[in-house]
Structures are given as structure tokens and as C-alpha cells.
């Protein structure tokens, strides 16, 4: 597992600030880390005072209190840390993209997550307008996670805008 995978994995369940300390000073590495979810990128060698100031700034910008690592949807239990979903104790398998969608929605409980933000995060910057991908995955997620997929109560659509997770 490389550093980018660690960052992406953490971003699935945590909004804690992530500072990357690296000996790689190239723009491509910095861009990749920041796009993966890092809040700042500091190259070695660095001044400890500057590092501490960057850490304080990242902590000020973070929004604690909205993180959830475990969610309940009726009989469905979602553990973002363990990457595990169960319904009445039976394991439910989610694809990697389904996980990314759920992680993003669960990180913002009750709040609208725009289609554009979901597409950008899950598929990448070139897919910001490909809403049909997202619709298909939401149908799959509702089939797997909602008690009655035709009348969802947790994975809600805001037509033309995005999706909302209602705990």
C-alpha cells in the first residue's frame, strides 16, 4: 500500500487533517497527494517551525464532529474503518466504487453531496458530467442497502443536484 492509498482510505471515513511529509519535490507527486485528499504537502528538508504552523493551520480548517465511522440503516450496519457492511449479521459486498460513494455520503450525514463532487471524487476530474454512471451505482447501492429500494429512506436523491445520506 502506498501513501496515496493510505490518504484515500483515510478520507473515506475521516476528515482529520492530513499533512504529507516527503522527499519528493515534483509537482506531479504533490498534485496526486493533494487530489487524493491531503490537506498540505511539505518537502524535506523542512523547518520544524513551518511544519508546526502548517499543522496548526490544517487543524483550524478541519471540521471535527461530522465524522462517522459506523452508520446504521435499519438492519444494515456500515463500518467505514473495517470496510464492512452487514445486514442482520450477513456480509454484504460492495464494489470499490460503491465504497467510495458511500464513504463520501457518510462523511456528510444529512447534507447534500453534489453529483459533480461525487463524480469527481469517485471517477476523477474528467467525469464531472457523467451523471448516468452515478445513477446506476445509486440504484445498485439502494438494492443492497435499503429495506425497500423503491422507497429509499437513507440514500436520497435531490433531482438535478445530488444525493443525501439520512441516518
N, C-alpha and C positions, 0 to 999 in steps of 0.2 A: 504494500500500500504506500503510495507516495503522498507528499504533502497536500497536493490538490484534492486527492480523495478524502483525506482527513478533514480538510476545510469543508468540502461539500457535504460530508457526512455530519459534521457538527452543525452546519447551517440547517440541516433537516429538522433539528429539534431544539436548537439553542440560538438565542440572539446575543449571547455573550460576545464581547469584542474579541476579534482575532487579529493579532499582530504577527506578521511573518518576519522572522529574522533569517537572512540568507546571505550567502557569499555570492550568489548570482545577481549581477547588476544589470542584466539585459532587460530591455523594455518588454520583450515577449513574456519573460518569466513573471515580471511584475503585473502585467496585464492579466495573465492567466490566473494568478493568485487573487487579484482583486475581483475579477469576474467570477471566480469560484466562491467568493463570499468573504474574503479577508477585508478587514477594515483599514489596514495600513501595511506597508511593506518597507522594512528597514534593511539596508545592506551593510554587511560587515566590511571594514571595521566601523563601529558606531560609537558615539559618545553616550555614556550611560545616562547623563542628564537629559539628552534629547530623547532617548528611549523612554525614560520615565515620564517625560512631558507628553509624548505621543500616547502612552498607556493611559495617562490621566484624561487626555482629550477623548480617547475612544470610550473610556468609562462614562464620561459625561454625556456622550452622544447615545449610549446604549439605552435601551428601554426595558429595564427589568420589570418583572411582574406579568408580562404577557406570555412568558414561556410555558409551554406544557409539554411534558414528556409522555404522558399517558392520557388517552382520551377514551371515553365510553360513548357508544352509540347504541343504546338499548342493550341487546345481548352481545354486541361486538365490543371487544377490548383491543385498543391500538396502543402498542408500546413503541414509541419512536426510538428510544435508546437501544432496545433489543432488536428492533426491526421485526416485530412480531405482531400478527393480527390473529385473534381467535374469536370464534362465535360459539358461545356455550361450551368453551373449552377446546373446541376443534380448530385446528390450524387452518387459516385462510392464506393462500399465496397471492401476493401482489407482485406485479412486474416492476422492474426498476423505475419505469416512467410513472406507474401508478403510485409508487412510494414517493417520488418527487412531488407529484401533485398533492398527495395527502399531507406530506410534511409542510408544504407551503401553506395550505389551507389551515392546518392545525396550529401553525405558528401565529396565525392571525384569527383566533376564535371570535366569531361574531362580526368580523369585519369583511367588507367586500375586497376580494383579490381580483384585480382586473384580468381579463383574458390575455391582454398584452404581457402583463407581468408573468403570468403562468407560462405562456408560450416561450417567452424569452428565457426564463429560468430552466424550464424542462427541455425544450428543444434547441434553444440557442437564439442568437440575435437575428438570424435570417428567417425565422419562422413567426415573427410577431403578428402576422395577419392570417395565419393558417388555422382559423378557429375550428374547422371541421375535425382536425386532429383532437383537439381538446374536448369537443362534444362527444366523440366516440369513446374517449377514455373516461369521461364522466359517466356515461351510460354503463360502462363496464364496472366502474367503482360502485355505482349505486346497486347494480345487480349483486355484487359481492358483499356490500356492507349495509345497505338499508334493509329494514324489515319488509317494507313494501316499496320496491324500486319505482313503481309508477306514481307513488305519492311520497317523495322523499321529505324527511323532516330534519335531516342533518346536513346533507350535501345539496345546498340550494343554488338555483340558477337565478341570476339577475339578468334578464334578457338584454342582449346587446352590450352588457357591461362586464360581467364576470361571474364569480362564484363565491359562496359564503359557506363556512362551516358553522353550524349551530350546534353547540354542545348539548 
